[in-house]
Amino acid sequence: MKKRISITLGAAVSLGFLYLAFRNVDRDIFLRSVASADWRWFFPLAALVAADLLIRGLKWKLLLAPLFPAGFYDCFRLQSVGLALNNVLPFRLGEFARAAFAANLFRIPVLTVLSTIVVERVLDLLVIVAFFLAGAALGGMGETVAQYAHFFWAGLGVVAAAAGALIFAEEAAESRPLRRLFRRLPVLEKAFRQAAQGAKALHRPRTAIIVLLLGVLQWSLSVLSMYLAALAFGIGGMLTFTRGVTLLFTSAAAVSVPGVPGYFGNMEYALARVMSGWGLDMNVGVAMAGWMHVSVYAVQTVTGLLFLYWMGQSLGQVWRDFSGRHGK
């Protein structure tokens, strides 16, 4: 019942955003915008999505390196599978499926693999917030952002503190209060130490720097993807670097709001509203956001599902195994 309620609420949120995105859109103008888009830009956009997957695989390989010498291909395909499953299944089950597949393949505790995924996400958030602050410092984001810049700096501090807590979790386990607690709850100690292993790669400054730089490259490609979508609709001149960073941050915020897998509705409304503030017609904004969203979604999902089926798995099997509907 809880799962059904969650799925229903997510669908309601996405439908609500789709309604907000399309309520004032002229159907004829919207369809003409999509039809007149230069679809040749889809191919470089698809190449950027593929490059994004490769970078994600390399980052994860580096995070797993102190735990297991995972191959780049395995990390790449599991990353692809996880993103594809996130796109088609609720509750972000792709992350749990990726952790389970990796734990089985690499012989690492599932909790440790999940911890590397948490570390990966925290570092991604750190880079995105830093990008946004850099864009604000360069100007071009408007007075509103400058007025509330201290909130973003505080957010950067919180994310940095979370990253630090993950890095020094092993050292914290040796503190007197935790050692006392662990003597009473040895199961908790085992779980804590397994989770602490997920940030072991960051104990090496060189590895930590490389992972962060790869994150900068990964999210720079995402900004470039926004620009390619704008070129497809003939509005490339509108999208400066700072505006591209604004759209990147907006899309990250949009997918943080619960919705249907793929977050259709959330993304279109958020991006179109931001671009309408720059003077772009809402019809074109929704069309561009939807075109880019569908293009990225299609490449990610098809790539991941192909890997999933090559692994001998299926969507139905994953849903049964990771949603608690498998037989007992």
Helices and strands as residue ranges (DSSP letters): H 2-22, H 27-36, G 39-41, H 42-64, H 72-88, G 90-92, H 93-106, H 110-138, H 143-147, H 149-167, H 169-173, H 176-184, H 186-196, G 197-203, H 205-232, G 236-238, H 241-255, H 266-276, H 282-310, H 315-322
